[in-house]
Amino acid sequence: PPLSLEPLLTYDDKVAGLNLIADSIAQMKQRAAHSMVFHPLCITLLFLTWAAIYRWAYEPATADPSMALLLSCGVTMTYLTAIRYFTDGYVSLAENLRWSWLEGPGSVEGDFIIGARYGGALIGVLVLRLEPRFSFRGGKGVIRAWTTRLRYRGKGIGRDLLDGAIRIVKDRCGKDAEVGFAQEHANSTMILPAMFNGVFRRDEVRAAKVLEKALEEWEASKRKKR
């Protein structure tokens, strides 16, 4: 079946889109945990702890490593449990994403929600807000959320959503209107210290480059039509 882009207008469709955004926030937990588990600082501390346990608990006279192995397993379990605890905040953020987020004080009649459907299933969503609040003409478009279902990522669906958002902004606000990501977009909250957030920072840079390329191609297509 073909991919289709359409505005999400009904309550049920908007809730489905909001749930898809919440899923993308919850998925940040796994990526944050992976970053912590394999961060050089954390790995070094874990290895040093193992080495200290070996020196303290291993009995060379009996060549019995059981105590050292038991303590090492306990430390490893504590290490993984602590990482799970520190990254659980992303699940809470996802659960706290409410309908009011779509109808914040900066919106006029709620945000525009563009959905991507494949075979009737909603597989991508983009939330767009037009600013300033009381006059669209001469304003700008702010992308507050942009995500696709996990299994469909890397297939160009996100780019199609960006193209749709650009068309809406240019039609409503004028051909010179700016389009950009909101500073506090749906996935912008990072609950871990900065040294663990490199993967998310790279995502933001990559998203900005994709949007920049989409805008350049839109401008080029308009020049060709003149």
ABEGO torsion letter per residue (X at the ends): XBBBBBBBABAAAAAAAAAAAAAAAAAAAAAAAAAAAABAAAAAAAAAAAAAAAAAABBAAAGBAAAAAAAAAAAAAAAAAAAAAAAAAAAAAAAABBAAAAABAABAAEBBBBBBBBGGBBABBBBBBBOBAABABGBBBBBABBBBBAAABGAGAAAAAAAAAAAAAAAAAEAABBBBBBABBAAABBABBAAAAAAAAAAAAAAAAAAAAAAAAAAAAAAAAX
